[in-house]
Amino acid sequence: MTTTPDAITPAAPPTAADTASTIITSGIAPPTALREAAVLDGGPAHGARTTVTGRPRVLQVTVPCRTEGAPEGVRVEATYVYRLDPCATGEPLRYGFDLASP
């Protein structure tokens, strides 16, 4: 399938409440890992709060895009990456928007 830039337009920017449900953590934490509050800083999910387990170094946020002419079942999502602040020592953990990520 060939997609032109005109065929895909980003959906409206998400609110913090919308984005919190689409946060994906990278890696798998052990079952005994501590759950901690985290906040996203910058980017489209600025201010979103979530809970993480095991202090993952990276969080991935996806936002659905409006798509025209795509086959049934095909979704297009914009992907944003947030990285754990290396100076984070307590809650809420801060994850900063990584502008250089895909």
C-alpha positions in Angstrom: 0.0 0.0 0.0 1.4 3.4 -0.9 0.4 6.3 1.3 0.7 9.9 0.5 1.2 12.5 3.1 -2.3 13.9 2.3 -3.9 10.6 3.2 -2.8 10.6 6.8 -3.4 13.5 9.2 -2.8 13.4 12.9 -5.8 13.3 15.1 -6.4 16.1 17.5 -3.7 16.3 20.2 -4.6 14.0 23.1 -5.5 15.3 26.5 -3.6 14.0 29.5 -6.5 11.6 30.3 -6.6 10.2 26.7 -2.9 9.7 26.6 -2.6 8.0 30.0 -4.4 4.9 28.7 -2.2 4.6 25.7 1.2 4.5 27.5 3.2 1.3 26.8 6.2 0.5 29.0 9.2 -1.2 27.5 10.5 -4.3 29.2 9.0 -6.7 31.7 9.3 -6.0 35.4 9.6 -8.8 37.9 6.4 -9.5 39.8 7.9 -8.2 43.0 8.9 -4.8 41.5 7.7 -1.6 43.1 4.9 0.4 41.4 5.6 4.1 41.3 3.8 7.2 40.0 5.2 8.8 36.9 4.6 12.0 35.0 5.3 12.8 31.3 7.1 16.0 30.6 6.9 17.8 27.2 5.6 16.5 23.9 2.0 15.6 23.1 1.4 13.8 26.4 2.7 16.6 28.6 1.3 16.3 32.1 -0.1 12.8 31.7 0.3 10.7 34.8 0.6 7.0 35.0 1.9 4.2 37.2 5.0 2.2 36.2 6.5 -1.0 37.6 10.3 -1.5 37.8 11.3 1.9 36.6 11.4 1.2 32.8 13.9 3.5 31.1 11.5 4.2 28.2 7.8 4.8 27.8 6.0 4.8 24.5 2.9 6.8 23.8 0.8 6.3 20.7 -1.8 8.6 19.3 -4.3 7.4 16.6 -4.2 9.2 13.2 -7.1 9.8 10.9 -6.6 7.5 7.9 -8.4 7.5 4.6 -8.4 4.7 2.1 -6.7 2.1 4.3 -7.7 -1.6 4.1 -10.1 -2.7 6.8 -8.3 -3.4 10.1 -5.3 -1.2 9.3 -4.5 1.4 12.0 -2.0 4.3 11.8 -0.6 5.7 15.0 1.9 8.4 15.8 4.6 7.1 18.2 6.3 9.2 20.8 9.1 8.2 23.2 9.6 9.4 26.7 12.8 8.6 28.7 13.3 8.3 32.4 15.1 11.3 33.9 18.4 9.8 35.1 18.3 12.0 38.1 14.9 10.6 39.2 15.0 9.6 42.9 11.5 9.7 44.1 7.8 9.9 43.0 6.5 11.0 40.7 9.2 9.8 38.4 9.8 12.2 35.5 9.8 10.9 31.9 11.0 13.6 29.4 9.9 13.7 25.8 12.6 12.5 23.4 12.3 14.7 20.3 15.0 12.7 18.4 13.1 9.4 18.7 10.9 8.2 15.8 
